[in-house]
Amino acid sequence: MAISISNLRESATIKSEFLNQNHIQGNDNSQLAYGLYFEEELVSIMTFGHRKITKERKTSWELIRFCNKINHSISGAASKLLKFFIEKHSPDKITTYADLRYSDGNFYSKLGFSLKHISSPGYWYIINGELKHRCGFMKHRLEKILKNFDCNLSEYQNMLKNGYDRVWDCGQFVFELQKEETL
């Protein structure tokens, strides 16, 4: 009975397939992914990326995804993968989000994260039957995306004009793990 952790950086296909099959939000655009293996079978994954909106880019990370293989409960998998990441990268801060539609945030509290705040509800667009995050449809991008774009209209007005309406979520728990909390 062998348990091992592996960096999936070289295996983007394995990471994306595992997330698409086992995580409600599917694949991500993370820079790092670690997999937990049991007897050569990938059973858990945790992914990380640098936060794009912060000046602390080199020392501040975001825990983007964690999941176990569907229909499996892997006791201690998340803490093992998080500990492995912390030992390898010595982050000053890790931020993560829990969608209020699916989570009560208890998972992150058990890992030692502290709740910082609850975000306001955000919105998504339905494009070809799929939910797409609003960031891909900011006004400055719409001229290249939409058939009918009017620079005098807002993002939302342009999207409506092209047949796309928005769907609101419930907001997010925002959690942080500070370096001094990981010792």
C-alpha positions in Angstrom: 0.0 0.0 0.0 1.9 3.0 -1.3 0.9 6.7 -1.0 2.8 9.3 -2.9 2.5 13.0 -3.9 3.6 14.1 -7.4 3.9 17.4 -9.2 1.6 17.3 -12.1 3.3 20.3 -13.9 4.5 18.0 -16.6 1.1 16.3 -16.9 -1.3 19.1 -17.8 -3.5 16.5 -19.6 -3.8 14.3 -16.5 -4.6 17.4 -14.3 -7.3 18.7 -16.7 -8.9 15.3 -17.2 -9.0 14.7 -13.5 -10.5 18.1 -12.7 -13.1 17.9 -15.5 -14.2 14.4 -14.3 -14.1 15.1 -10.5 -14.5 18.9 -9.7 -17.8 20.7 -10.1 -16.0 23.7 -11.8 -13.8 21.5 -14.0 -10.3 22.4 -15.1 -8.5 25.6 -14.1 -5.6 27.7 -15.2 -3.3 27.0 -12.3 0.5 27.2 -12.4 1.0 24.3 -10.0 -0.8 21.0 -9.4 0.0 18.3 -7.0 -1.6 14.8 -7.1 -2.0 12.3 -4.3 -1.6 8.7 -5.6 -2.6 5.5 -4.0 -0.9 2.5 -5.5 -0.2 4.4 -8.8 -3.8 5.7 -9.1 -4.4 9.4 -8.9 -7.0 9.9 -6.1 -6.8 13.6 -5.1 -5.5 16.8 -6.6 -4.8 20.3 -5.3 -3.9 23.2 -7.6 -2.4 26.6 -6.9 -1.7 29.9 -8.8 -0.3 33.3 -8.1 -3.0 35.9 -7.5 -3.1 38.3 -10.5 -4.7 41.2 -8.6 -2.1 41.6 -5.9 1.3 43.2 -5.6 2.4 40.2 -3.4 2.6 38.0 -6.4 5.8 36.1 -5.5 4.7 35.2 -2.0 1.0 35.2 -2.2 -0.8 32.2 -3.7 -4.3 31.1 -4.4 -5.5 27.6 -3.7 -7.6 27.2 -6.8 -9.0 23.6 -6.7 -9.1 20.6 -4.5 -11.0 17.4 -5.2 -10.9 13.7 -4.6 -11.7 11.1 -7.2 -15.5 11.1 -7.5 -17.3 8.7 -5.1 -14.2 8.4 -3.0 -13.4 9.8 0.4 -9.6 10.2 1.0 -9.1 11.0 4.7 -6.3 13.5 5.1 -5.7 14.1 1.4 -6.2 17.9 1.5 -4.0 18.4 4.5 -1.2 16.2 3.0 -1.3 18.1 -0.3 -1.4 21.5 1.4 1.5 20.7 3.7 3.5 19.4 0.8 2.9 22.7 -1.1 3.8 24.8 1.9 7.0 22.9 2.5 8.0 23.4 -1.2 7.0 27.0 -1.7 7.0 28.7 1.7 4.1 31.1 0.9 3.5 34.1 3.1 -0.2 33.9 2.4 -2.7 31.5 0.6 -6.1 32.7 -0.3 -9.0 30.5 -1.4 -12.7 30.8 -2.1 -15.7 28.7 -1.3 -18.8 29.2 -3.4 -21.8 29.8 -1.2 -23.9 27.7 -3.6 -22.0 24.6 -2.8 -20.0 25.0 0.5 -20.4 26.1 4.1 -16.6 26.8 4.2 -16.0 24.2 6.9 -13.5 22.3 4.8 -11.1 25.3 4.7 -11.6 26.1 8.4 -10.5 22.5 9.2 -7.3 23.1 7.1 -6.5 26.1 9.3 -7.7 28.9 7.0 -9.4 31.9 8.6 -12.6 33.5 7.1 -11.7 37.0 6.0 -15.1 38.1 4.5 -18.0 37.0 2.4 -18.1 38.6 -1.1 -21.1 40.1 -2.7 -22.9 38.0 -5.3 -21.2 37.9 -8.7 -22.6 37.1 -12.1 -22.0 34.7 -14.9 -23.2 34.6 -18.5 -24.7 31.5 -20.2 -22.9 31.1 -23.5 -23.8 28.0 -25.7 -25.4 26.3 -22.7 -22.3 26.8 -20.4 -21.8 29.2 -17.5 -18.9 31.5 -18.3 -17.4 33.8 -15.7 -17.9 37.5 -16.2 -14.2 38.2 -16.4 -14.1 36.9 -19.9 -16.7 39.5 -20.9 -15.4 42.8 -19.6 -16.4 45.7 -21.8 -12.9 46.2 -23.2 -12.9 42.6 -24.6 -16.4 42.7 -26.1 -15.6 44.3 -29.4 -13.5 41.2 -30.3 -16.1 38.7 -29.0 -19.5 40.0 -30.0 -21.1 40.3 -33.4 -22.9 43.6 -32.4 -20.8 45.9 -30.2 -21.6 49.5 -29.3 -18.9 51.3 -27.3 -21.6 53.7 -25.9 -23.4 50.8 -24.2 -22.3 49.1 -20.9 -21.0 45.5 -20.8 -24.4 44.2 -19.7 -26.3 46.2 -22.4 -24.0 44.9 -25.1 -24.4 41.3 -23.8 -28.2 41.7 -23.8 -28.1 43.1 -27.3 -26.4 40.0 -28.4 -28.8 37.6 -26.7 -26.9 36.9 -23.5 -28.3 37.5 -20.0 -26.5 37.1 -16.7 -27.1 34.7 -13.9 -26.2 35.6 -10.3 -24.4 33.4 -7.8 -24.6 33.7 -4.0 -21.2 35.1 -3.3 -18.1 33.5 -1.9 -16.5 32.9 1.4 -12.9 34.3 1.2 -10.4 32.5 3.3 -6.7 33.1 4.0 -3.9 31.1 5.6 -1.1 33.4 6.8 2.5 32.1 7.1 2.4 32.4 10.9 -0.8 30.3 11.0 1.0 27.4 9.2 3.7 26.9 11.7 
